[in-house]
């Protein structure tokens, strides 16, 4: 499938690296290690350079996302409303750090700068759902809602 | 020419010159960290900042060209304050362990701290933590000590064309590492150690074998012998403030004996042997229509490079072991038998200018029944530390000679230490093997010097022999492509991974005196020119070895003991 990605680009042209990485990520949802080596060979750069670019930009992921993506808003309004505590509790509950995915691949925990819902701070989103004025004690329930298998 | 003023001194500079170079010409030193001579400036570290009249901010002098009438101040209070702040910030994110650091007293960060009078910790805060990468038998990477100057990255990418390491992540998490931070041994690093030579701190350093060697020297059952490479004798004196290019062969032999080595041999003996084997192999390949061109195999960095990058061309690499491995193999076969010592008790230590040799000595191909040809490899720097620890006052040591029979060598062997040397030595002997005559002029000036690719065409009988010397593995890619497509005109190609050859190896003394390479090369050529025997086939000890043991070059026994095979490696 990725062969079709390469067809769009001239070989051995390092200026197309980021565009190719975006396409690969769109296709796989993340940047798999084997693909990264192929991209490196295609654009004619060492793997270390491609890996460096992939880790430099926040938009690129090197691990697949979990089934559910939890985003904790760390913008100013949420910060004032103690979103750090929400993040800390989510990290403890899921046993991962921000940016990581749980072992069972159920949850990916991320932080975002501001999601523009400051009036209901602190906010977290799970997939497309918004949770405003989140309290620490609600966290177990929220997680439970998404960890039960979908029918 | 443009005229500018630096620190109120009128300076004439060529157009396009940087402020840094113009100041240097006028005897004004500007500190640098990320700057690498001959490479495009990155201006990353800002330590070379200067004030230029009419400019609002400070200017990085390494990346800013001079112009007519420019007024520069390299030493204003503002400049000094800025530099000091940079150093202070670097120090606070750097382990405070100078006392136990391998680069203590030879560290650019330490020097800058002293130069700018840092006396207190003004920016104490979070410091990065990283695990030390101990995966490789040759190199250690300690990212906590890295100040992110990027010199190793650029040498690896732009000079060596290997690209095993690069910057990853960003901001405070930024670190120089291998893809997926997997450890240098898993990457396609060729372990040449050029990154060590340019590292301002101890973030990159050799993996020391001192402990193993020390234990062996103290063990009653081990018969410890040492061998030294040609390039070591031309550089070791530098660590004792002797003039660049001083030949300290005799002192090293004495020093090694005082350390407790029972015998001290010369890798040059095996270099002569290598030439006998390699020249014979070349002639066989030319006359019997086997894969040509043939590449030299003395340089383990180059061998690892081709194993990673063009494993399909491995049949073009000479099957000869590298000289120190040959020496080790002979010590554990011929010599052990002759002296009546159990090969298991012989402990061979190679003193090398090279970090890859450590990896090479671990290669399973280079052992016989789990008995490695060479047991441990010490770099030039490690040997100096050994001497210092043992209280050996190197400068005042008397000279001594190598032990025989594996200590005799010719001038052809000593020039192995420089780019073009193996080729020159091989030609001296191959010419004789093919024509039965001796060359009139032994020096081949075309393949000496520091060019990236040097070529030579020489008429031998009816054959026009085309040879090339690749100086630095960064220059070999095009030749490999040509060989792959079958359009390579050469018969024989020497490749040395390090620019300049072994004299600039990753295990050599670390300093940035600009003429060090020239002087070291000169030292080797001068040893060669003073030798009575200057052709490998004239080495009497080698002749005896063939008479008593191997019968003739490339014989069955020689193949068993002196030749090896290679392993394709995943890229």
HADDOCK unambig.tbl for C-alpha pairs under 7 A between the chains (distance, minus, plus):
assign (segid A and resid 46 and name CA) (segid B and resid 163 and name CA) 5.42 0.50 0.50
assign (segid A and resid 47 and name CA) (segid B and resid 179 and name CA) 6.39 0.50 0.50
assign (segid A and resid 48 and name CA) (segid B and resid 163 and name CA) 6.46 0.50 0.50
assign (segid A and resid 48 and name CA) (segid B and resid 164 and name CA) 5.93 0.50 0.50
assign (segid A and resid 48 and name CA) (segid B and resid 165 and name CA) 5.56 0.50 0.50
assign (segid A and resid 48 and name CA) (segid B and resid 166 and name CA) 5.43 0.50 0.50
assign (segid A and resid 48 and name CA) (segid B and resid 178 and name CA) 5.85 0.50 0.50
assign (segid A and resid 48 and name CA) (segid B and resid 179 and name CA) 4.76 0.50 0.50
assign (segid A and resid 49 and name CA) (segid B and resid 166 and name CA) 5.75 0.50 0.50
assign (segid A and resid 51 and name CA) (segid B and resid 168 and name CA) 6.96 0.50 0.50
assign (segid A and resid 51 and name CA) (segid B and resid 179 and name CA) 5.76 0.50 0.50
assign (segid A and resid 52 and name CA) (segid B and resid 166 and name CA) 6.27 0.50 0.50
assign (segid A and resid 52 and name CA) (segid B and resid 167 and name CA) 5.50 0.50 0.50
assign (segid A and resid 52 and name CA) (segid B and resid 168 and name CA) 4.17 0.50 0.50
assign (segid A and resid 52 and name CA) (segid B and resid 169 and name CA) 6.55 0.50 0.50
assign (segid A and resid 55 and name CA) (segid B and resid 168 and name CA) 5.76 0.50 0.50
assign (segid A and resid 55 and name CA) (segid B and resid 169 and name CA) 4.68 0.50 0.50
assign (segid A and resid 56 and name CA) (segid B and resid 168 and name CA) 6.26 0.50 0.50
assign (segid A and resid 56 and name CA) (segid B and resid 169 and name CA) 4.51 0.50 0.50
assign (segid A and resid 56 and name CA) (segid B and resid 170 and name CA) 5.35 0.50 0.50
